[in-house]
Structure formats: structure tokens, C-alpha cells
Amino acid sequence: MAEKKKSKTDVAARAANKGKGQTCSLCGNKIDVVMSVSSTGKKKMRRLCCEK
């Protein structure tokens, strides 16, 4: 069954949901999100973890 969503006004629930999905599935460390720009000028968001 689908999980019942928390209220948007519940600050503690929002903070818990925000921190829940930001760890690496391989090593468990925090994932850093950076924007990289290629030589052609194209911007791309990259997730950095495990030195990949």
C-alpha cells in the first residue's frame, strides 16, 4: 500500500524526508551534487560519491 504523506506544515517530518535520500547506496556516505560545465559550454549536474 502507498505510504500516507506527511503534512507540509510538519517541519520535523519535512527535515526527516530531506535527509533520508541523500546517502550513497554503495558506501553510505553523503552524496555531493555539483554543476560541471563541459568545454562546449553545456551545464550538467553531477552526483559525486565513491570517487567515481
CHARMM-style PDB file with segment names, atoms N, HN, CA, C and O in Angstrom:
ATOM      1  N   MET     1       0.828  -1.183   0.000  1.00  0.00      PROA
ATOM      2  CA  MET     1       0.000   0.000   0.000  1.00  0.00      PROA
ATOM      3  C   MET     1       0.873   1.248   0.000  1.00  0.00      PROA
ATOM      4  O   MET     1       2.024   1.222   0.437  1.00  0.00      PROA
ATOM      5  N   ALA     2       0.315   2.314  -0.487  1.00  0.00      PROA
ATOM      6  HN  ALA     2      -0.619   2.335  -0.843  1.00  0.00      PROA
ATOM      7  CA  ALA     2       1.039   3.573  -0.523  1.00  0.00      PROA
ATOM      8  C   ALA     2       1.137   4.152   0.877  1.00  0.00      PROA
ATOM      9  O   ALA     2       0.199   4.081   1.670  1.00  0.00      PROA
ATOM     10  N   GLU     3       2.292   4.723   1.158  1.00  0.00      PROA
ATOM     11  HN  GLU     3       3.055   4.781   0.513  1.00  0.00      PROA
ATOM     12  CA  GLU     3       2.502   5.336   2.469  1.00  0.00      PROA
ATOM     13  C   GLU     3       1.770   6.673   2.527  1.00  0.00      PROA
ATOM     14  O   GLU     3       1.791   7.437   1.562  1.00  0.00      PROA
ATOM     15  N   LYS     4       1.129   6.955   3.647  1.00  0.00      PROA
ATOM     16  HN  LYS     4       1.112   6.335   4.431  1.00  0.00      PROA
ATOM     17  CA  LYS     4       0.413   8.211   3.798  1.00  0.00      PROA
ATOM     18  C   LYS     4       1.422   9.348   3.905  1.00  0.00      PROA
ATOM     19  O   LYS     4       2.357   9.281   4.703  1.00  0.00      PROA
ATOM     20  N   LYS     5       1.233  10.392   3.101  1.00  0.00      PROA
ATOM     21  HN  LYS     5       0.473  10.447   2.453  1.00  0.00      PROA
ATOM     22  CA  LYS     5       2.154  11.516   3.092  1.00  0.00      PROA
ATOM     23  C   LYS     5       1.992  12.369   4.333  1.00  0.00      PROA
ATOM     24  O   LYS     5       0.897  12.485   4.883  1.00  0.00      PROA
ATOM     25  N   LYS     6       3.090  12.963   4.770  1.00  0.00      PROA
ATOM     26  HN  LYS     6       3.980  12.868   4.324  1.00  0.00      PROA
ATOM     27  CA  LYS     6       3.076  13.838   5.930  1.00  0.00      PROA
ATOM     28  C   LYS     6       2.584  15.223   5.516  1.00  0.00      PROA
ATOM     29  O   LYS     6       2.645  15.587   4.342  1.00  0.00      PROA
ATOM     30  N   SER     7       2.111  15.966   6.462  1.00  0.00      PROA
ATOM     31  HN  SER     7       2.062  15.669   7.416  1.00  0.00      PROA
ATOM     32  CA  SER     7       1.647  17.324   6.216  1.00  0.00      PROA
ATOM     33  C   SER     7       2.824  18.223   5.862  1.00  0.00      PROA
ATOM     34  O   SER     7       3.920  18.054   6.396  1.00  0.00      PROA
ATOM     35  N   LYS     8       2.600  19.174   4.965  1.00  0.00      PROA
ATOM     36  HN  LYS     8       1.710  19.311   4.530  1.00  0.00      PROA
ATOM     37  CA  LYS     8       3.654  20.108   4.589  1.00  0.00      PROA
ATOM     38  C   LYS     8       4.021  21.034   5.741  1.00  0.00      PROA
ATOM     39  O   LYS     8       5.114  21.601   5.757  1.00  0.00      PROA
ATOM     40  N   THR     9       3.123  21.191   6.699  1.00  0.00      PROA
ATOM     41  HN  THR     9       2.235  20.730   6.686  1.00  0.00      PROA
ATOM     42  CA  THR     9       3.403  22.070   7.827  1.00  0.00      PROA
ATOM     43  C   THR     9       4.163  21.361   8.939  1.00  0.00      PROA
ATOM     44  O   THR     9       4.584  22.010   9.896  1.00  0.00      PROA
ATOM     45  N   ASP    10       4.350  20.050   8.840  1.00  0.00      PROA
ATOM     46  HN  ASP    10       4.008  19.523   8.062  1.00  0.00      PROA
ATOM     47  CA  ASP    10       5.083  19.295   9.847  1.00  0.00      PROA
ATOM     48  C   ASP    10       6.585  19.421   9.545  1.00  0.00      PROA
ATOM     49  O   ASP    10       7.124  18.686   8.718  1.00  0.00      PROA
ATOM     50  N   VAL    11       7.243  20.354  10.221  1.00  0.00      PROA
ATOM     51  HN  VAL    11       6.805  20.951  10.893  1.00  0.00      PROA
ATOM     52  CA  VAL    11       8.639  20.685   9.933  1.00  0.00      PROA
ATOM     53  C   VAL    11       9.563  19.507  10.228  1.00  0.00      PROA
ATOM     54  O   VAL    11      10.503  19.260   9.473  1.00  0.00      PROA
ATOM     55  N   ALA    12       9.315  18.790  11.296  1.00  0.00      PROA
ATOM     56  HN  ALA    12       8.551  18.990  11.909  1.00  0.00      PROA
ATOM     57  CA  ALA    12      10.166  17.650  11.646  1.00  0.00      PROA
ATOM     58  C   ALA    12      10.083  16.566  10.582  1.00  0.00      PROA
ATOM     59  O   ALA    12      11.100  15.964  10.239  1.00  0.00      PROA
ATOM     60  N   ALA    13       8.895  16.306  10.057  1.00  0.00      PROA
ATOM     61  HN  ALA    13       8.069  16.795  10.336  1.00  0.00      PROA
ATOM     62  CA  ALA    13       8.739  15.293   9.011  1.00  0.00      PROA
ATOM     63  C   ALA    13       9.420  15.730   7.726  1.00  0.00      PROA
ATOM     64  O   ALA    13      10.023  14.908   7.035  1.00  0.00      PROA
ATOM     65  N   ARG    14       9.335  17.000   7.398  1.00  0.00      PROA
ATOM     66  HN  ARG    14       8.845  17.668   7.959  1.00  0.00      PROA
ATOM     67  CA  ARG    14       9.992  17.502   6.181  1.00  0.00      PROA
ATOM     68  C   ARG    14      11.498  17.368   6.305  1.00  0.00      PROA
ATOM     69  O   ARG    14      12.161  16.986   5.341  1.00  0.00      PROA
ATOM     70  N   ALA    15      12.056  17.676   7.475  1.00  0.00      PROA
ATOM     71  HN  ALA    15      11.518  17.986   8.259  1.00  0.00      PROA
ATOM     72  CA  ALA    15      13.502  17.569   7.685  1.00  0.00      PROA
ATOM     73  C   ALA    15      13.951  16.114   7.603  1.00  0.00      PROA
ATOM     74  O   ALA    15      15.019  15.825   7.063  1.00  0.00      PROA
ATOM     75  N   ALA    16      13.150  15.202   8.130  1.00  0.00      PROA
ATOM     76  HN  ALA    16      12.283  15.436   8.568  1.00  0.00      PROA
ATOM     77  CA  ALA    16      13.495  13.779   8.075  1.00  0.00      PROA
ATOM     78  C   ALA    16      13.476  13.268   6.636  1.00  0.00      PROA
ATOM     79  O   ALA    16      14.363  12.511   6.241  1.00  0.00      PROA
ATOM     80  N   ASN    17      12.480  13.669   5.849  1.00  0.00      PROA
ATOM     81  HN  ASN    17      11.759  14.284   6.170  1.00  0.00      PROA
ATOM     82  CA  ASN    17      12.399  13.237   4.451  1.00  0.00      PROA
ATOM     83  C   ASN    17      13.528  13.816   3.622  1.00  0.00      PROA
ATOM     84  O   ASN    17      14.032  13.147   2.720  1.00  0.00      PROA
ATOM     85  N   LYS    18      13.936  15.038   3.903  1.00  0.00      PROA
ATOM     86  HN  LYS    18      13.527  15.582   4.636  1.00  0.00      PROA
ATOM     87  CA  LYS    18      15.004  15.672   3.141  1.00  0.00      PROA
ATOM     88  C   LYS    18      16.334  14.962   3.371  1.00  0.00      PROA
ATOM     89  O   LYS    18      17.105  14.784   2.429  1.00  0.00      PROA
ATOM     90  N   GLY    19      16.611  14.561   4.584  1.00  0.00      PROA
ATOM     91  HN  GLY    19      15.985  14.706   5.350  1.00  0.00      PROA
ATOM     92  CA  GLY    19      17.875  13.911   4.899  1.00  0.00      PROA
ATOM     93  C   GLY    19      17.905  12.430   4.571  1.00  0.00      PROA
ATOM     94  O   GLY    19      18.974  11.819   4.585  1.00  0.00      PROA
ATOM     95  N   LYS    20      16.757  11.840   4.277  1.00  0.00      PROA
ATOM     96  HN  LYS    20      15.889  12.336   4.266  1.00  0.00      PROA
ATOM     97  CA  LYS    20      16.671  10.397   4.085  1.00  0.00      PROA
ATOM     98  C   LYS    20      17.304   9.938   2.779  1.00  0.00      PROA
ATOM     99  O   LYS    20      17.997   8.921   2.778  1.00  0.00      PROA
ATOM    100  N   GLY    21      17.100  10.635   1.677  1.00  0.00      PROA
ATOM    101  HN  GLY    21      16.537  11.461   1.678  1.00  0.00      PROA
ATOM    102  CA  GLY    21      17.521  10.145   0.376  1.00  0.00      PROA
ATOM    103  C   GLY    21      18.817  10.702  -0.138  1.00  0.00      PROA
ATOM    104  O   GLY    21      19.041  10.690  -1.349  1.00  0.00      PROA
ATOM    105  N   GLN    22      19.687  11.193   0.725  1.00  0.00      PROA
ATOM    106  HN  GLN    22      19.505  11.203   1.708  1.00  0.00      PROA
ATOM    107  CA  GLN    22      20.908  11.827   0.249  1.00  0.00      PROA
ATOM    108  C   GLN    22      22.169  11.074   0.651  1.00  0.00      PROA
ATOM    109  O   GLN    22      23.212  11.688   0.878  1.00  0.00      PROA
ATOM    110  N   THR    23      22.083   9.749   0.740  1.00  0.00      PROA
ATOM    111  HN  THR    23      21.237   9.250   0.555  1.00  0.00      PROA
ATOM    112  CA  THR    23      23.260   8.952   1.041  1.00  0.00      PROA
ATOM    113  C   THR    23      23.489   7.948  -0.082  1.00  0.00      PROA
ATOM    114  O   THR    23      22.548   7.519  -0.749  1.00  0.00      PROA
ATOM    115  N   CYS    24      24.734   7.585  -0.278  1.00  0.00      PROA
ATOM    116  HN  CYS    24      25.499   7.933   0.264  1.00  0.00      PROA
ATOM    117  CA  CYS    24      25.120   6.656  -1.340  1.00  0.00      PROA
ATOM    118  C   CYS    24      24.645   5.246  -1.003  1.00  0.00      PROA
ATOM    119  O   CYS    24      24.764   4.804   0.140  1.00  0.00      PROA
ATOM    120  N   SER    25      24.109   4.545  -1.991  1.00  0.00      PROA
ATOM    121  HN  SER    25      24.013   4.905  -2.919  1.00  0.00      PROA
ATOM    122  CA  SER    25      23.649   3.175  -1.756  1.00  0.00      PROA
ATOM    123  C   SER    25      24.812   2.200  -1.645  1.00  0.00      PROA
ATOM    124  O   SER    25      24.640   1.103  -1.113  1.00  0.00      PROA
ATOM    125  N   LEU    26      26.001   2.576  -2.137  1.00  0.00      PROA
ATOM    126  HN  LEU    26      26.140   3.467  -2.569  1.00  0.00      PROA
ATOM    127  CA  LEU    26      27.151   1.683  -2.089  1.00  0.00      PROA
ATOM    128  C   LEU    26      27.959   1.827  -0.797  1.00  0.00      PROA
ATOM    129  O   LEU    26      28.272   0.834  -0.139  1.00  0.00      PROA
ATOM    130  N   CYS    27      28.295   3.072  -0.438  1.00  0.00      PROA
ATOM    131  HN  CYS    27      28.041   3.879  -0.972  1.00  0.00      PROA
ATOM    132  CA  CYS    27      29.176   3.276   0.719  1.00  0.00      PROA
ATOM    133  C   CYS    27      28.468   3.906   1.911  1.00  0.00      PROA
ATOM    134  O   CYS    27      28.984   3.839   3.027  1.00  0.00      PROA
ATOM    135  N   GLY    28      27.302   4.515   1.709  1.00  0.00      PROA
ATOM    136  HN  GLY    28      26.883   4.569   0.802  1.00  0.00      PROA
ATOM    137  CA  GLY    28      26.568   5.126   2.813  1.00  0.00      PROA
ATOM    138  C   GLY    28      26.982   6.550   3.122  1.00  0.00      PROA
ATOM    139  O   GLY    28      26.431   7.163   4.037  1.00  0.00      PROA
ATOM    140  N   ASN    29      27.934   7.090   2.386  1.00  0.00      PROA
ATOM    141  HN  ASN    29      28.382   6.592   1.643  1.00  0.00      PROA
ATOM    142  CA  ASN    29      28.380   8.463   2.610  1.00  0.00      PROA
ATOM    143  C   ASN    29      27.429   9.459   1.962  1.00  0.00      PROA
ATOM    144  O   ASN    29      26.600   9.088   1.130  1.00  0.00      PROA
ATOM    145  N   LYS    30      27.553  10.719   2.346  1.00  0.00      PROA
ATOM    146  HN  LYS    30      28.226  11.020   3.021  1.00  0.00      PROA
ATOM    147  CA  LYS    30      26.725  11.773   1.780  1.00  0.00      PROA
ATOM    148  C   LYS    30      27.113  12.004   0.321  1.00  0.00      PROA
ATOM    149  O   LYS    30      28.292  11.969  -0.031  1.00  0.00      PROA
ATOM    150  N   ILE    31      26.104  12.243  -0.526  1.00  0.00      PROA
ATOM    151  HN  ILE    31      25.146  12.271  -0.240  1.00  0.00      PROA
ATOM    152  CA  ILE    31      26.341  12.499  -1.947  1.00  0.00      PROA
ATOM    153  C   ILE    31      26.435  14.007  -2.160  1.00  0.00      PROA
ATOM    154  O   ILE    31      25.543  14.754  -1.758  1.00  0.00      PROA
ATOM    155  N   ASP    32      27.519  14.450  -2.795  1.00  0.00      PROA
ATOM    156  HN  ASP    32      28.243  13.843  -3.122  1.00  0.00      PROA
ATOM    157  CA  ASP    32      27.688  15.864  -3.131  1.00  0.00      PROA
ATOM    158  C   ASP    32      27.193  16.092  -4.552  1.00  0.00      PROA
ATOM    159  O   ASP    32      27.556  15.348  -5.464  1.00  0.00      PROA
ATOM    160  N   VAL    33      26.366  17.117  -4.746  1.00  0.00      PROA
ATOM    161  HN  VAL    33      26.072  17.721  -4.006  1.00  0.00      PROA
ATOM    162  CA  VAL    33      25.846  17.447  -6.070  1.00  0.00      PROA
ATOM    163  C   VAL    33      26.544  18.720  -6.526  1.00  0.00      PROA
ATOM    164  O   VAL    33      26.479  19.748  -5.851  1.00  0.00      PROA
ATOM    165  N   VAL    34      27.216  18.649  -7.678  1.00  0.00      PROA
ATOM    166  HN  VAL    34      27.270  17.814  -8.226  1.00  0.00      PROA
ATOM    167  CA  VAL    34      27.946  19.799  -8.209  1.00  0.00      PROA
ATOM    168  C   VAL    34      27.528  20.037  -9.655  1.00  0.00      PROA
ATOM    169  O   VAL    34      27.076  19.117 -10.336  1.00  0.00      PROA
ATOM    170  N   MET    35      27.678  21.262 -10.115  1.00  0.00      PROA
ATOM    171  HN  MET    35      28.046  22.010  -9.562  1.00  0.00      PROA
ATOM    172  CA  MET    35      27.405  21.580 -11.511  1.00  0.00      PROA
ATOM    173  C   MET    35      28.723  21.647 -12.251  1.00  0.00      PROA
ATOM    174  O   MET    35      29.628  22.380 -11.853  1.00  0.00      PROA
ATOM    175  N   SER    36      28.836  20.886 -13.328  1.00  0.00      PROA
ATOM    176  HN  SER    36      28.101  20.290 -13.651  1.00  0.00      PROA
ATOM    177  CA  SER    36      30.044  20.919 -14.145  1.00  0.00      PROA
ATOM    178  C   SER    36      29.705  21.515 -15.498  1.00  0.00      PROA
ATOM    179  O   SER    36      28.586  21.367 -15.990  1.00  0.00      PROA
ATOM    180  N   VAL    37      30.672  22.187 -16.096  1.00  0.00      PROA
ATOM    181  HN  VAL    37      31.581  22.308 -15.696  1.00  0.00      PROA
ATOM    182  CA  VAL    37      30.493  22.802 -17.402  1.00  0.00      PROA
ATOM    183  C   VAL    37      31.491  22.167 -18.364  1.00  0.00      PROA
ATOM    184  O   VAL    37      32.694  22.162 -18.102  1.00  0.00      PROA
ATOM    185  N   SER    38      30.993  21.633 -19.475  1.00  0.00      PROA
ATOM    186  HN  SER    38      30.016  21.637 -19.687  1.00  0.00      PROA
ATOM    187  CA  SER    38      31.871  20.995 -20.447  1.00  0.00      PROA
ATOM    188  C   SER    38      32.587  22.061 -21.273  1.00  0.00      PROA
ATOM    189  O   SER    38      32.304  23.252 -21.147  1.00  0.00      PROA
ATOM    190  N   SER    39      33.510  21.620 -22.113  1.00  0.00      PROA
ATOM    191  HN  SER    39      33.740  20.652 -22.216  1.00  0.00      PROA
ATOM    192  CA  SER    39      34.265  22.551 -22.953  1.00  0.00      PROA
ATOM    193  C   SER    39      33.377  23.240 -23.977  1.00  0.00      PROA
ATOM    194  O   SER    39      33.721  24.315 -24.467  1.00  0.00      PROA
ATOM    195  N   THR    40      32.233  22.633 -24.308  1.00  0.00      PROA
ATOM    196  HN  THR    40      31.953  21.759 -23.909  1.00  0.00      PROA
ATOM    197  CA  THR    40      31.303  23.236 -25.263  1.00  0.00      PROA
ATOM    198  C   THR    40      30.337  24.200 -24.580  1.00  0.00      PROA
ATOM    199  O   THR    40      29.537  24.851 -25.253  1.00  0.00      PROA
ATOM    200  N   GLY    41      30.401  24.301 -23.247  1.00  0.00      PROA
ATOM    201  HN  GLY    41      31.050  23.772 -22.700  1.00  0.00      PROA
ATOM    202  CA  GLY    41      29.550  25.224 -22.509  1.00  0.00      PROA
ATOM    203  C   GLY    41      28.265  24.609 -21.987  1.00  0.00      PROA
ATOM    204  O   GLY    41      27.414  25.315 -21.446  1.00  0.00      PROA
ATOM    205  N   LYS    42      28.116  23.317 -22.140  1.00  0.00      PROA
ATOM    206  HN  LYS    42      28.807  22.743 -22.579  1.00  0.00      PROA
ATOM    207  CA  LYS    42      26.912  22.638 -21.665  1.00  0.00      PROA
ATOM    208  C   LYS    42      27.024  22.377 -20.158  1.00  0.00      PROA
ATOM    209  O   LYS    42      28.028  21.847 -19.683  1.00  0.00      PROA
ATOM    210  N   LYS    43      25.980  22.755 -19.418  1.00  0.00      PROA
ATOM    211  HN  LYS    43      25.164  23.185 -19.804  1.00  0.00      PROA
ATOM    212  CA  LYS    43      25.987  22.570 -17.967  1.00  0.00      PROA
ATOM    213  C   LYS    43      25.341  21.241 -17.612  1.00  0.00      PROA
ATOM    214  O   LYS    43      24.389  20.807 -18.261  1.00  0.00      PROA
ATOM    215  N   LYS    44      25.868  20.598 -16.575  1.00  0.00      PROA
ATOM    216  HN  LYS    44      26.641  20.950 -16.047  1.00  0.00      PROA
ATOM    217  CA  LYS    44      25.368  19.291 -16.174  1.00  0.00      PROA
ATOM    218  C   LYS    44      25.520  19.141 -14.660  1.00  0.00      PROA
ATOM    219  O   LYS    44      26.572  19.452 -14.100  1.00  0.00      PROA
ATOM    220  N   MET    45      24.459  18.661 -14.002  1.00  0.00      PROA
ATOM    221  HN  MET    45      23.604  18.409 -14.457  1.00  0.00      PROA
ATOM    222  CA  MET    45      24.532  18.394 -12.569  1.00  0.00      PROA
ATOM    223  C   MET    45      25.113  16.987 -12.387  1.00  0.00      PROA
ATOM    224  O   MET    45      24.678  16.040 -13.042  1.00  0.00      PROA
ATOM    225  N   ARG    46      26.091  16.861 -11.499  1.00  0.00      PROA
ATOM    226  HN  ARG    46      26.444  17.631 -10.967  1.00  0.00      PROA
ATOM    227  CA  ARG    46      26.728  15.566 -11.245  1.00  0.00      PROA
ATOM    228  C   ARG    46      26.659  15.238  -9.778  1.00  0.00      PROA
ATOM    229  O   ARG    46      26.773  16.124  -8.931  1.00  0.00      PROA
ATOM    230  N   ARG    47      26.472  13.973  -9.470  1.00  0.00      PROA
ATOM    231  HN  ARG    47      26.379  13.253 -10.158  1.00  0.00      PROA
ATOM    232  CA  ARG    47      26.490  13.496  -8.094  1.00  0.00      PROA
ATOM    233  C   ARG    47      27.842  12.824  -7.857  1.00  0.00      PROA
ATOM    234  O   ARG    47      28.222  11.885  -8.557  1.00  0.00      PROA
ATOM    235  N   LEU    48      28.545  13.323  -6.868  1.00  0.00      PROA
ATOM    236  HN  LEU    48      28.237  14.086  -6.299  1.00  0.00      PROA
ATOM    237  CA  LEU    48      29.880  12.801  -6.588  1.00  0.00      PROA
ATOM    238  C   LEU    48      29.862  11.952  -5.319  1.00  0.00      PROA
ATOM    239  O   LEU    48      29.435  12.409  -4.259  1.00  0.00      PROA
ATOM    240  N   CYS    49      30.323  10.739  -5.439  1.00  0.00      PROA
ATOM    241  HN  CYS    49      30.670  10.367  -6.300  1.00  0.00      PROA
ATOM    242  CA  CYS    49      30.477   9.850  -4.295  1.00  0.00      PROA
ATOM    243  C   CYS    49      31.379   8.693  -4.709  1.00  0.00      PROA
ATOM    244  O   CYS    49      31.453   8.362  -5.892  1.00  0.00      PROA
ATOM    245  N   CYS    50      32.038   8.099  -3.789  1.00  0.00      PROA
ATOM    246  HN  CYS    50      31.977   8.368  -2.827  1.00  0.00      PROA
ATOM    247  CA  CYS    50      32.886   6.930  -4.015  1.00  0.00      PROA
ATOM    248  C   CYS    50      33.971   7.203  -5.057  1.00  0.00      PROA
ATOM    249  O   CYS    50      34.506   6.264  -5.647  1.00  0.00      PROA
ATOM    250  N   GLU    51      34.302   8.471  -5.290  1.00  0.00      PROA
ATOM    251  HN  GLU    51      33.867   9.233  -4.811  1.00  0.00      PROA
ATOM    252  CA  GLU    51      35.354   8.860  -6.250  1.00  0.00      PROA
ATOM    253  C   GLU    51      35.119   8.279  -7.626  1.00  0.00      PROA
ATOM    254  O   GLU    51      36.063   7.815  -8.266  1.00  0.00      PROA
ATOM    255  N   LYS    52      33.845   8.294  -8.113  1.00  0.00      PROA
ATOM    256  HN  LYS    52      33.078   8.671  -7.594  1.00  0.00      PROA
ATOM    257  CA  LYS    52      33.536   7.807  -9.458  1.00  0.00      PROA
ATOM    258  C   LYS    52      33.376   8.961 -10.397  1.00  0.00      PROA
ATOM    259  OT1 LYS    52      33.112   8.760 -11.582  1.00  0.00      PROA
TER     260      LYS     52
END
